[in-house]
Amino acid sequence: MWLLLAFLSAALLGFYDAFKKKSLRDNAVLPVLFLNTVFSSLIFLPFILISAFTPALNGTMFEVPVVGWEVHKFIIVKSFIVLSSWIFGYFGMKHLPLTIVGPINATRPVMVLVGAMLIFGERLNLYQWIGVMLAILSFFMLSRSGKKEGIDFKHNKWIYFIVLAAITGAISGLYDKYLMKQFNPMVVQSWYNVYQVFIMCPIILLLWHPKRKESTPFRWDWTIILISVFLSAADFAYFYALSYEDSMISIVSMVRRGSVVVSFLFGALFFREKNLKSKAVDLILVLIGMFFLYLGSK
């Protein structure tokens, strides 16, 4: 069951990336991110309030149990980690083609794999190792595709932003596995969204608002709401996948990167991005890697 939830999360993440790219096109990054945190928290706020004041959700997967500071302090750390990844990722997404960003993000599980082996003692079988090796190979091939668009992986700062987003995202994934071993999934997902709003407020007021007239202006786009909707649904499936005792974060993380399929199609069909043939080879390698991971986890 946890593997099916991981695949569902991957599909939803693909739409999330596409709507994020659409929202960031010719738009100010920080306000889009801030609104994403606001709408995401508004999605979960009713569950927090209903759970706190009525028994209506008791015993359901949507219940948000009331917890104390001993739990909230761990969730606040989660909020800072995720927000760091998002800030790097949003800036990188704005300035790079979706067909480049997606496959780079698809290499994130390799970092999670190393961490999972060192921290949780997870071990991969032959099929799973083949899947990981193919993911690594796809990254190096992607760097060649990027050069055809004038994107030098060694000297383009937005590439480094995406890589930093992937690293902090991997740290977040490992931390998620730790949290899901101890805490209710809805508690973590609901409250980390709420805390992100409070973290973003000083960032908006101190970093963006004073210089807003000197940079790209903010414009409203309805896809900003869709970012929050699809991200919340993807994370909901993801957290419940990790809550299963036999789930493996290295596999869940790798499967979630299958979202590159959806985002790649959006990049090709709607954003009219270039050099699709060479990038398609990279994508096929990722897909073959996903297939081997699936075989290895059966």
NUKOLLO-39928 format. One record per residue (C-alpha): residue in one letter; residue number from 1; x, y, z. Coordinates in Angstrom, 1 decimal, always signed. Each point is the difference from the previous one (the first is absolute). Example, Ala and Ser with C-alpha at 12.3 -4.5 7.8 and 13.67 -1.06 7.14 Angstrom:
<recs>
('A' 1 (+12.3 -4.5 +7.8))
('S' 2 (+1.4 +3.4 -0.7))
</recs>
This chain:
<recs>
('M' 1 (+0.0 +0.0 +0.0))
('W' 2 (+2.8 +2.4 +0.8))
('L' 3 (+1.5 -0.4 -3.4))
('L' 4 (-3.4 +0.9 -1.7))
('L' 5 (-0.2 +3.1 +2.2))
('A' 6 (+3.5 +0.9 -1.1))
('F' 7 (-1.0 -0.3 -3.7))
('L' 8 (-3.2 +2.1 +0.6))
('S' 9 (+2.2 +2.7 +1.7))
('A' 10 (+2.3 +0.0 -3.0))
('A' 11 (-2.8 +0.6 -2.5))
('L' 12 (-1.3 +2.9 +2.2))
('L' 13 (+3.5 +1.5 +0.3))
('G' 14 (+0.3 +0.1 -3.7))
('F' 15 (-3.0 +2.3 -0.3))
('Y' 16 (+1.3 +2.0 +3.0))
('D' 17 (+3.3 +0.7 -1.9))
('A' 18 (-1.9 +1.0 -3.1))
('F' 19 (-2.3 +2.4 +1.8))
('K' 20 (+3.0 +1.4 +1.9))
('K' 21 (+1.9 +0.6 -3.3))
('K' 22 (-3.1 +1.8 -1.4))
('S' 23 (-0.4 +2.1 +3.1))
('L' 24 (+3.7 +1.1 +0.1))
('R' 25 (+0.2 +1.0 -3.7))
('D' 26 (+0.7 +3.8 -0.1))
('N' 27 (-1.0 +0.2 +3.7))
('A' 28 (+1.5 +0.8 +3.4))
('V' 29 (+1.2 -3.1 +1.7))
('L' 30 (-0.4 +0.7 +3.7))
('P' 31 (-3.7 +1.2 -0.1))
('V' 32 (-0.9 -3.1 -2.0))
('L' 33 (+1.7 -2.2 +2.6))
('F' 34 (-1.7 +2.0 +2.8))
('L' 35 (-3.4 -0.5 -1.5))
('N' 36 (+0.7 -3.7 -0.4))
('T' 37 (+0.7 -0.3 +3.7))
('V' 38 (-3.2 +2.0 +0.8))
('F' 39 (-2.3 -2.1 -2.2))
('S' 40 (+1.6 -3.2 +1.2))
('S' 41 (-0.6 +0.9 +3.6))
('L' 42 (-3.6 +1.1 -0.7))
('I' 43 (-0.6 -3.5 -1.5))
('F' 44 (+1.0 -1.7 +3.3))
('L' 45 (-1.2 +2.7 +2.5))
('P' 46 (-3.6 -1.4 +0.1))
('F' 47 (+1.3 -3.5 +0.9))
('I' 48 (+2.1 +1.5 +2.8))
('L' 49 (-3.0 +2.0 +1.4))
('I' 50 (-2.6 -2.8 -0.4))
('S' 51 (+2.3 -2.5 +1.6))
('A' 52 (+0.7 +2.3 +2.9))
('F' 53 (-3.6 +1.0 +0.8))
('T' 54 (-2.2 -2.9 -1.2))
('P' 55 (+0.2 -3.8 -0.2))
('A' 56 (-1.2 +0.0 -3.6))
('L' 57 (+3.4 -1.2 -1.4))
('N' 58 (+0.9 -2.3 +2.8))
('G' 59 (+1.4 -3.3 -1.3))
('T' 60 (+0.2 +1.2 -3.6))
('M' 61 (+3.1 +0.6 -2.1))
('F' 62 (-0.8 +3.7 +0.0))
('E' 63 (+0.2 +0.4 +3.8))
('V' 64 (+2.7 +2.4 +1.3))
('P' 65 (+0.6 -1.1 +3.6))
('V' 66 (+0.8 +2.8 +2.5))
('V' 67 (+3.7 -0.2 +0.9))
('G' 68 (+2.4 +2.0 +2.1))
('W' 69 (+3.3 +1.8 -0.4))
('E' 70 (+1.9 -3.3 +0.1))
('V' 71 (-1.5 -0.7 -3.4))
('H' 72 (-0.3 +3.5 -1.5))
('K' 73 (+3.7 +0.7 +0.4))
('F' 74 (+0.8 -2.8 -2.4))
('I' 75 (-2.6 +1.3 -2.5))
('I' 76 (+1.5 +3.5 +0.1))
('V' 77 (+3.3 -1.4 -1.0))
('K' 78 (-1.7 -1.8 -2.9))
('S' 79 (-1.6 +3.3 -1.0))
('F' 80 (+3.4 +1.7 -0.3))
('I' 81 (+1.6 -2.8 -1.9))
('V' 82 (-2.9 -0.2 -2.5))
('L' 83 (-0.2 +3.8 -0.5))
('S' 84 (+3.8 +0.1 -0.7))
('S' 85 (-0.5 -2.6 -2.7))
('W' 86 (-2.9 +1.9 -1.5))
('I' 87 (+1.8 +3.3 -0.1))
('F' 88 (+2.9 -1.5 -1.9))
('G' 89 (-2.4 -2.0 -2.2))
('Y' 90 (-2.4 +2.8 -0.9))
('F' 91 (+2.9 +2.3 -1.1))
('G' 92 (+1.5 -2.8 -2.0))
('M' 93 (-3.3 -1.0 -1.5))
('K' 94 (-0.7 +3.6 -1.2))
('H' 95 (+3.3 +0.3 -1.9))
('L' 96 (+0.4 -3.5 -1.4))
('P' 97 (-2.0 -2.2 -2.4))
('L' 98 (-2.4 -2.4 +1.6))
('T' 99 (+1.5 -2.8 -2.1))
('I' 100 (+3.4 +0.7 +1.7))
('V' 101 (-1.3 +0.5 +3.6))
('G' 102 (-2.1 -3.2 +0.0))
('P' 103 (+2.8 -2.4 -0.8))
('I' 104 (+2.4 +1.7 +2.5))
('N' 105 (-2.6 -0.4 +2.7))
('A' 106 (-0.3 -3.6 -1.0))
('T' 107 (+3.5 -0.6 +1.3))
('R' 108 (-1.0 +1.1 +3.5))
('P' 109 (-0.8 -3.5 +1.2))
('V' 110 (+3.7 -1.0 -0.5))
('M' 111 (+0.8 +2.4 +2.8))
('V' 112 (-2.9 -1.4 +2.0))
('L' 113 (+1.3 -3.5 -0.7))
('V' 114 (+3.4 +0.7 +1.5))
('G' 115 (-1.6 +1.5 +3.1))
('A' 116 (-2.5 -2.8 +0.4))
('M' 117 (+2.8 -2.6 -0.1))
('L' 118 (+2.1 +2.0 +2.5))
('I' 119 (-2.8 +1.0 +2.4))
('F' 120 (-2.8 -2.6 -0.3))
('G' 121 (+2.1 -3.0 -1.1))
('E' 122 (-2.0 -0.5 -3.2))
('R' 123 (+1.6 -2.4 -2.5))
('L' 124 (-0.7 -0.2 -3.7))
('N' 125 (-0.1 -3.1 -2.1))
('L' 126 (+1.4 -0.4 -3.5))
('Y' 127 (-3.0 +1.4 -1.9))
('Q' 128 (-0.2 +3.1 +2.3))
('W' 129 (+3.7 +0.6 -0.5))
('I' 130 (-0.5 -0.1 -3.8))
('G' 131 (-2.7 +2.6 +0.4))
('V' 132 (+2.2 +2.3 +2.0))
('M' 133 (+2.9 -0.3 -2.5))
('L' 134 (-2.3 +0.9 -2.9))
('A' 135 (-1.2 +3.1 +1.9))
('I' 136 (+3.6 +1.1 +0.5))
('L' 137 (+0.8 -0.6 -3.7))
('S' 138 (-3.0 +2.1 -1.0))
('F' 139 (+1.4 +3.0 +1.9))
('F' 140 (+3.3 +0.0 -1.9))
('M' 141 (-1.8 -0.4 -3.3))
('L' 142 (-2.3 +2.8 +0.9))
('S' 143 (+2.9 +2.4 +0.4))
('R' 144 (+0.9 -0.6 -3.6))
('S' 145 (-3.6 +0.8 -1.1))
('G' 146 (+0.2 +3.2 +2.0))
('K' 147 (+3.1 +1.2 -1.8))
('K' 148 (-2.0 +0.0 -3.3))
('E' 149 (-2.2 +2.7 +1.6))
('G' 150 (+2.9 +2.0 +1.2))
('I' 151 (-0.3 -1.3 +3.6))
('D' 152 (+3.4 -0.8 +1.4))
('F' 153 (-0.6 -2.2 +3.1))
('K' 154 (+3.4 +1.1 +1.4))
('H' 155 (-0.6 +3.8 -0.3))
('N' 156 (-3.7 +0.5 +0.1))
('K' 157 (-1.1 +1.2 +3.5))
('W' 158 (-3.6 -1.2 -0.5))
('I' 159 (+1.3 -3.6 -0.5))
('Y' 160 (+1.6 +0.3 +3.4))
('F' 161 (-3.3 +1.3 +1.4))
('I' 162 (-1.7 -3.1 -1.3))
('V' 163 (+2.7 -2.2 +1.4))
('L' 164 (-0.2 +1.7 +3.4))
('A' 165 (-3.8 -0.5 -0.2))
('A' 166 (+0.6 -3.7 -0.7))
('I' 167 (+2.5 -0.3 +2.9))
('T' 168 (-2.3 +1.7 +2.6))
('G' 169 (-2.9 -2.0 -1.4))
('A' 170 (+1.9 -3.2 +0.6))
('I' 171 (+0.7 +1.1 +3.6))
('S' 172 (-3.7 +0.7 +0.3))
('G' 173 (-0.9 -3.5 -1.3))
('L' 174 (+2.3 -1.7 +2.5))
('Y' 175 (-1.4 +2.1 +2.8))
('D' 176 (-3.6 -0.9 -1.1))
('K' 177 (+0.8 -3.7 +0.5))
('Y' 178 (+1.2 +0.8 +3.5))
('L' 179 (-3.2 +2.0 +0.7))
('M' 180 (-2.3 -2.6 -1.4))
('K' 181 (+1.4 -2.6 +2.4))
('Q' 182 (-1.2 +2.1 +2.9))
('F' 183 (-2.7 +2.4 -0.9))
('N' 184 (-3.4 +0.1 -1.7))
('P' 185 (+0.3 +0.9 -3.7))
('M' 186 (-2.8 +2.6 +0.1))
('V' 187 (+1.6 +1.8 +3.0))
('V' 188 (+3.3 +0.4 -1.9))
('Q' 189 (-1.6 +1.0 -3.3))
('S' 190 (-2.5 +2.4 +1.4))
('W' 191 (+2.2 +1.9 +2.4))
('Y' 192 (+3.1 +0.2 -2.2))
('N' 193 (-2.1 +1.9 -2.5))
('V' 194 (-1.3 +2.4 +2.6))
('Y' 195 (+3.5 +0.6 +1.4))
('Q' 196 (+1.3 +0.8 -3.5))
('V' 197 (-2.4 +2.9 -0.3))
('F' 198 (+1.5 +1.6 +3.2))
('I' 199 (+3.6 -0.6 -1.3))
('M' 200 (-0.8 +1.5 -3.4))
('C' 201 (-1.5 +3.2 +1.5))
('P' 202 (+3.3 +1.6 +1.0))
('I' 203 (+1.6 -1.2 -3.2))
('I' 204 (-2.7 +1.8 -2.1))
('L' 205 (+0.1 +3.2 +2.2))
('L' 206 (+3.8 +0.3 +0.3))
('L' 207 (+1.4 -1.5 -3.3))
('W' 208 (-2.7 +0.5 -2.7))
('H' 209 (-2.3 +2.9 +1.0))
('P' 210 (+2.7 +2.7 +0.3))
('K' 211 (+1.5 -0.9 -3.4))
('R' 212 (-3.1 -1.1 -1.8))
('K' 213 (+0.1 +2.9 -2.5))
('E' 214 (+3.5 -0.8 -1.0))
('S' 215 (-0.6 -3.6 -1.0))
('T' 216 (-2.6 -2.1 -1.9))
('P' 217 (-3.5 +1.3 +1.0))
('F' 218 (-2.5 -2.4 +1.6))
('R' 219 (-3.1 -0.9 -2.0))
('W' 220 (-2.9 -2.3 +1.1))
('D' 221 (-0.4 -3.3 -1.8))
('W' 222 (-2.7 -2.5 +0.8))
('T' 223 (+2.5 -2.9 -0.3))
('I' 224 (+1.5 +1.2 +3.3))
('I' 225 (-3.0 -1.6 +1.8))
('L' 226 (+0.5 -3.2 -2.1))
('I' 227 (+3.6 -0.1 +1.3))
('S' 228 (-1.3 -0.3 +3.5))
('V' 229 (-2.7 -2.5 -0.8))
('F' 230 (+2.1 -2.4 -1.9))
('L' 231 (+3.0 +0.3 +2.5))
('S' 232 (-2.3 -0.7 +3.0))
('A' 233 (-1.5 -3.0 -1.7))
('A' 234 (+3.4 -1.3 -1.0))
('D' 235 (+1.4 +0.4 +3.5))
('F' 236 (-3.1 -1.6 +1.5))
('A' 237 (+0.6 -3.2 -2.0))
('Y' 238 (+3.8 +0.2 +0.7))
('F' 239 (-0.3 +0.3 +3.8))
('Y' 240 (-2.4 -2.9 +0.2))
('A' 241 (+2.3 -2.1 -2.1))
('L' 242 (+2.8 +0.7 +2.5))
('S' 243 (-2.3 -0.8 +2.9))
('Y' 244 (+0.0 -3.7 -1.0))
('E' 245 (+2.5 -2.0 +2.1))
('D' 246 (+1.5 -1.8 -3.0))
('S' 247 (+0.3 +3.1 -2.2))
('M' 248 (+3.5 +0.9 -1.2))
('I' 249 (+0.8 +3.7 -0.4))
('S' 250 (+2.6 -0.7 -2.7))
('I' 251 (-2.6 -1.7 -2.2))
('V' 252 (-2.8 +2.5 +0.8))
('S' 253 (+2.2 +2.9 -0.8))
('M' 254 (+1.1 -1.6 -3.3))
('V' 255 (-3.5 -0.8 -1.1))
('R' 256 (-1.1 +3.6 +0.8))
('R' 257 (+2.5 +1.3 -2.5))
('G' 258 (-2.1 -1.8 -2.6))
('S' 259 (-1.8 +3.3 +0.0))
('V' 260 (+2.5 +1.0 -2.6))
('V' 261 (-2.1 -1.8 -2.6))
('V' 262 (-3.0 +2.3 +0.5))
('S' 263 (+2.2 +3.2 +0.3))
('F' 264 (+1.9 -1.0 -3.1))
('L' 265 (-3.2 -0.4 -2.0))
('F' 266 (-1.2 +3.5 +1.2))
('G' 267 (+3.4 +1.4 -1.0))
('A' 268 (-0.2 -1.5 -3.5))
('L' 269 (-3.7 +0.6 -0.7))
('F' 270 (-0.8 +3.3 +1.7))
('F' 271 (+3.3 +1.8 +0.6))
('R' 272 (+1.4 -0.9 -3.4))
('E' 273 (+3.5 -0.7 +1.4))
('K' 274 (+3.0 -1.0 -2.2))
('N' 275 (+2.2 -3.0 -0.6))
('L' 276 (-2.7 -2.4 +1.0))
('K' 277 (+1.6 -3.0 -1.8))
('S' 278 (+3.2 -0.1 +2.0))
('K' 279 (-1.9 +0.8 +3.2))
('A' 280 (-2.4 -2.8 -0.8))
('V' 281 (+2.9 -2.5 +0.2))
('D' 282 (+0.8 +1.3 +3.5))
('L' 283 (-3.7 -0.4 +0.9))
('I' 284 (-0.1 -3.6 -1.3))
('L' 285 (+3.0 -0.9 +2.1))
('V' 286 (-1.9 +1.4 +3.1))
('L' 287 (-3.1 -2.1 -1.0))
('I' 288 (+2.1 -3.2 -0.4))
('G' 289 (+1.5 +0.7 +3.4))
('M' 290 (-3.4 +0.4 +1.5))
('F' 291 (-1.0 -3.4 -1.5))
('F' 292 (+3.0 -1.7 +1.5))
('L' 293 (-0.8 +1.6 +3.4))
('Y' 294 (-3.5 -1.4 -0.3))
('L' 295 (+1.3 -3.5 -0.8))
('G' 296 (+2.3 +0.2 +2.9))
('S' 297 (-2.7 +1.0 +2.5))
('K' 298 (-2.5 -2.7 -0.9))
</recs>
